[in-house]
Amino acid sequence: MIREELLAITNNNIEEASLDALYQAVLSVTQKRIENMEHVHGDRTVYYMSAEFLIGKLLSNNMMNLGIYHEIAQTLKEHGRDISEVEGYDPEPSLGNGGLGRLAACFLDSIATLGINGEGLGLVYHFGLFKQVFENHMQVETKDVWLDKPSWLRKTDTVYSFKLSDVNVTSRMHEIDVLGYRGKKTTLRLFDLDSIDETLVTQGIDFDQSKVDSNLTLFLYPDDSTEQGLRLRFAQQYFMTMSNVSYIFDKHHDDIDHLYQSVVVQINDTHPAMSILLVIQRLMKHGKSFDEACSDVQKMFAYTNHTILAEALEKWPLSYFEAMDHELVVIIKKLQKKVDAVSKDPAVAILDKDKRVHMASLSIHFSYSTNGVASLHTDILVNSELKAFADLYPDRFNNKTNGITFRRWLQFSNPELTQYLIDKIGDGFLSEATQLRAFEAFKDDARVQEDVLRIKQERKDDLVSYIKKTEGIDVNPTSVFDIQIKRLHEYKRQQLNLLYIIHMMHEIREGHLPKRPVTFFFGSKAAPAYTIAKDIIHALLTLSSIIEKDPVVSQYLQIVFVENYNVSKAEHLIPAGDISEQISLASKEASGTGNMKLMLNGALTLGTLDGANVEIADLVGPENVFIFGKHSDTVIDLYATSGYNARHYYETNDNIKRAIDTLVSEEMLKEGTHENLSRLHHELISKDWFMTLLDFDDYVETKNRMLDAYEDRLHWAKMMIVNISNAGYFSSDRTIAQYADEIWKVNHE
Ligand code: 26V
């Protein structure tokens, strides 16, 4: 059937079809099957509202979920074509930035799999976040083009017209189907303006910011270091929430009186929080009193917090709301009055004395649930960051430890390991992930240990050829693969890894040779206006090239910084990892999800007791994880007492001094750029806000211990088995079942 369809669309000539024609053919065969799938119905609809959905490529995943992958691959092969051509051609939607966006994508997969009546709501971005290229050891941003050919994004006839300040705009709905494991699908609905002008982007990611109706959805998170950029981001959020709320009211038009019974909105961080104001506004237009509208909204919304970093907690000037729609200002002031009646504590105010609107405060007061994303994170919210709120509403706070979809992060990206697990314990774990536990029974079986090592080596070999093809870099497949892949941020401390590598370079030069070479993989984008993050990238790229040129050090050490890290690259890196670097300053990483993906694929965690690392360590036990660094309580205390002094570490610790000073050594300055390297050097000594040096000694000691442990290959394999077996808890099916049972109160399978 599929064979015939493919042949018909390509005029019986798969051999000669252009790649574009072949792609369109496979796409249309796949899409036709998806169209016929059932969409889930239920009493209450869940809307997962998010500014990001980092869904990754869809074609292969969808073909696999439909069970047609092998037939299509076989048909192409019989006609001299390789399915990987088509897979490579499938564009990767650029609709997210990091963990929060990838989480939303995993959640949609699990919502579909569990048969929950839920949908994703968000925005289209024409050029995504940005595409990262390296020039002269620096990150340069360019546009990420992904909408240039027909793909998974379907334009619909559904449009909503409203005003953005004084400009009339028409928002059009687009759809992407998201498939789950058991033949069910859900829909991601993304809004956009027909009037967007892509030619506005001239150089890099610069564009004329003045005309909102032609530039609004060009990029995700346009640079907000200027007033104009900030206003544009605000307008994006307004446009997104106005479109989403219009859609919800449209779809439930005959049930507005009891909307809170038929609808629940989960807001993914505060980017969609304006929807709370917009729903109140609509309900009042519908005839409800202000008090009724507030009470309905409070029963309808639930909020997820993803960070405690102060700079990421959004506060918008009231004047922006005034310029957008005066009615919203009236609503905000009345909401503040309601808050005043409950508490006068400025810590819980929505509107502060500087006339800024605290979006997290709005989200907590006017929703019925606030959750953190890992148990330590939730504890920190309740006991310190959001304590004033938790004291007011103790019953609203709850934890939902993040999860990942095993369909993409095991079945699809590591088919060899998946098949091996199926052979050993059956395929039940694919729908009930905790069944992976059964694999632990094999931890002392030498044959299984050897098999696990062999599969890991195959994935490392795959990564080596992928890196050769995509980055043009040769990697030693017998080296230890140490992987740090995540957004670049000082709190995630890529700079700590950098200092370790410098330290190791010196040790090698002094004749202290490691037992085996190590390859350090990095994948990371820095926000365009985040100077120090870009300096860290520069230092790593510069060091990479110094090491490469050193005939001795290069035999033991290599840095591979993959360009433009994205979901597709992650799918190759994650199965190949030996060491999973999760080294954030304790208390700062809300959860992390890369840590879960690497664990599931048999990498061992080198981490601080932060985010979900704490839960990983609890699950596998201290003998199967490498934990270092100061505890979150100590760190929180150090902030409270201003007790950390970077210079003290620099002046009293010779290894630290040597590593930091290397940044501005003659060798580095010759290869790199003085401005960037000296700024980083200065930052680390005089500020180091995320306390890199605090954990340096412990990190070096623990990492060295880990590299030693690697040499006992069978014991290492035993630890891998324990990690894989205990990763079941981190299935997003478990997370979503908890959201469904405890927050949304909806049925699921
Ligand atoms: C903040 C900002 C600040 C300005 C620049 C643009 C921008 C974009 C997003 C955000 C919020 C970031 C929140 C976030 O991504 N948190 C991550 O969420 C993951 C999923 O829960 C979690 O695993 C990570 O630990 C957490 O950092």
Boltz pocket constraint, residues with backbone or C-beta under 6 A from the ligand:
constraints:
  - pocket:
      binder: B
      contacts: [[A, 97], [A, 98], [A, 99], [A, 100], [A, 101], [A, 103], [A, 221], [A, 269], [A, 305], [A, 306], [A, 307], [A, 311], [A, 312], [A, 373], [A, 402], [A, 527], [A, 588], [A, 589], [A, 590], [A, 591], [A, 592], [A, 593], [A, 611]]
      max_distance: 6.0
